[in-house]
Amino acid sequence: MKLYIKYMVSLRCKMLVKEELTKLGLDYTALNLGMVETMEEITLEKRIQLKKNLLKSGLELLDDKKSILIEKIKNVIIEMIHHTDEIPKTNYSGYLSEKLGYDYTYLSNTFSEVKGITIQHYIIMHKIERVKELLLYDELNLVEIAYKLHYSSPAHLSNQFKKITGLTPSYYKKLKVKRTQNLENL
């Protein structure tokens, strides 16, 4: 049986979920990307208790199919942008369809209906957040960041960055330097 739990892909959240499953004596075979696969059917009583316990920790057990699908879409996007360097062999729509086993039009319509934004916009927002992280780490230049995040060019990345943040990547990076200097002068 599969359970879908809304949580950030982090070690802390994963540990909280494991702890709650163990408390209720639930054996599981897989725990990743917001999904837990249990070895047995879960009684309604245990399901309700798990839901309550997770909620206390700020986590949510998802019940309705649309919410579950939206979380799966978000988790695949986050994993793709923030946690892997692997270049998808297809475009993002093909990648999502392949990973989730649904037609992209269905995924896109469902996501837009529930979240009020397109999947494409959600991907762009996460890519820009990743660009910010990489700029702050100061290990890669803009050309390398553009390549890493599959932009067609550094100019395309810069235009998208400015459109979303109102700043150029170089100005954003300068702000970081100024903040660091100000903190050192305290």
URDAHU-V235845 format. One line per field, one symbol per residue. ss: DSSP state (~ for helix, > for strand, _ for the rest). phi: phi as a letter, one per 40 degrees, with the letter a starting at -180 (. if undefined). psi: psi as a letter, one per 40 degrees, with the letter a starting at -180 (. if undefined). A space follows every 50 residues. Layout:
ss=???
phi=???
psi=???
This chain:
ss=_>>>>>____~~~~~~~~~~~~~____>>>>>__>>>>_____~~~~~~~ ~~~~~~___>>>__~~~~~~~~~~~~~~~~~~_________~~~~~~~~~ ___~~~~~~~~~~~~___~~~~~~~~~~~~~~~~~~~____~~~~~~~__ ___~~~~~~~~~~~~___~~~~~~~~~~~~~~~~__
phi=.bbbbcaccacccccccddcccdcgccbbaaafgbbbccbcbcdcccccc dccccccgbbccbcccccccccccccccccccbabccdcbcdccccdccb gbccdcdccccccccgbcddcccdcccccccddccccgcbcccccdcdcg ccacccddccdccccgbcdccdccdccccccccccc
psi=ihihhhiigidddddddddddddefhhidigifehhhieiihiddddddd ddddddeeihhhdiddddddddddddddddddeiehhheaidddddddde fihddddddddddddeiidddddddddddddddddddfdiidddddddef ididdddddddddddeiidddddddddddddddde.
